[in-house]
Amino acid sequence: MSAPQQRSSTCAGQLGMANLNWYVVLNRADSKVGLADRDIEQTLGHQIDSRIPSTRAVPVSVNQGQPIVLAEPRVAAPRAFVELANRVAGIAVEKPGLLRRRSAK
């Protein structure tokens, strides 16, 4: 176990969260702030599980009192939220491909 992983494990134990599943979510993942994904993963000792891109649609939906996944479902950020929710819930979702045929009804 690396030093960052050991620190994370010790901290989780002190908080009574040692046996829980951890998900690392990088919010505003496309923002240029000088941090590389690799650096974040090395520091935390854990792989990034989900990347939520930055979009102006999020604060707009908050100000309007609408969930972003309902207000702007085709924007990248809400799609990332849905993918994260499905992953946490253990729901396997097949992503549609460009060459996949539609099933006959």
C-alpha positions in Angstrom: 0.0 0.0 0.0 1.4 3.4 -1.0 1.8 6.2 1.5 -1.2 8.2 0.1 -3.4 5.0 0.2 -2.3 4.4 3.8 -3.2 8.0 4.8 -6.6 7.6 3.1 -7.2 4.3 4.8 -6.2 5.7 8.2 -8.4 8.8 7.7 -11.4 6.6 6.6 -10.9 4.4 9.7 -10.9 7.4 12.0 -14.1 8.6 10.5 -15.7 5.1 10.9 -15.8 4.7 7.1 -13.1 2.1 6.5 -15.5 -0.5 5.2 -17.4 1.7 2.7 -16.9 1.8 -1.0 -15.1 5.0 -2.1 -15.7 6.9 -5.3 -13.4 9.7 -6.4 -15.4 12.3 -8.3 -13.5 15.0 -10.1 -15.9 18.0 -10.4 -15.3 20.6 -13.1 -13.0 18.0 -14.7 -12.3 20.0 -17.8 -11.2 23.2 -15.9 -7.6 24.2 -16.6 -6.3 24.7 -13.0 -2.9 23.1 -13.4 -3.8 19.8 -11.8 -3.4 16.6 -13.9 -5.6 13.6 -13.3 -2.4 11.6 -12.7 -1.3 13.9 -9.9 -4.7 13.7 -8.2 -4.7 10.0 -8.4 -1.2 9.7 -7.0 -2.0 12.1 -4.1 -5.2 10.3 -3.1 -3.9 6.8 -3.9 -7.1 6.1 -5.7 -8.2 6.2 -9.3 -10.7 8.8 -10.4 -14.0 7.1 -10.9 -16.0 9.8 -12.5 -15.3 13.1 -14.2 -18.0 15.8 -14.2 -17.3 18.5 -16.8 -17.9 22.1 -16.1 -20.9 23.8 -17.7 -22.9 26.9 -17.3 -26.0 24.8 -17.4 -25.4 23.6 -13.8 -25.8 27.0 -12.0 -28.6 27.9 -14.3 -30.6 24.8 -13.4 -29.8 25.4 -9.7 -31.1 29.0 -9.9 -34.3 27.7 -11.7 -34.8 25.0 -9.1 -34.6 22.2 -11.7 -32.4 19.1 -11.5 -29.7 19.4 -14.2 -30.5 15.9 -15.4 -34.0 16.9 -16.2 -33.3 20.5 -17.4 -30.5 19.7 -19.8 -30.3 15.9 -20.3 -28.1 16.1 -23.5 -25.4 18.2 -21.9 -22.2 16.3 -20.8 -22.4 17.1 -17.1 -25.9 15.6 -16.5 -24.9 12.6 -18.5 -21.9 12.2 -16.2 -24.1 12.5 -13.1 -26.4 9.8 -14.4 -23.5 7.5 -15.2 -22.1 8.0 -11.7 -25.5 7.3 -10.1 -25.8 4.1 -12.2 -22.3 3.1 -11.2 -22.9 3.7 -7.5 -26.2 1.8 -7.7 -24.6 -1.1 -9.5 -26.7 -0.6 -12.6 -24.9 -1.8 -15.8 -25.7 0.5 -18.7 -24.8 -0.3 -22.2 -23.7 2.8 -24.1 -25.2 3.0 -27.6 -22.6 2.7 -30.4 -22.7 4.4 -33.8 -22.9 1.1 -35.7 -25.3 -0.7 -33.5 -28.5 -1.9 -35.2 -31.9 -1.1 -33.7 -33.7 -4.1 -32.4 -36.8 -5.1 -34.3 -40.1 -4.3 -32.5 
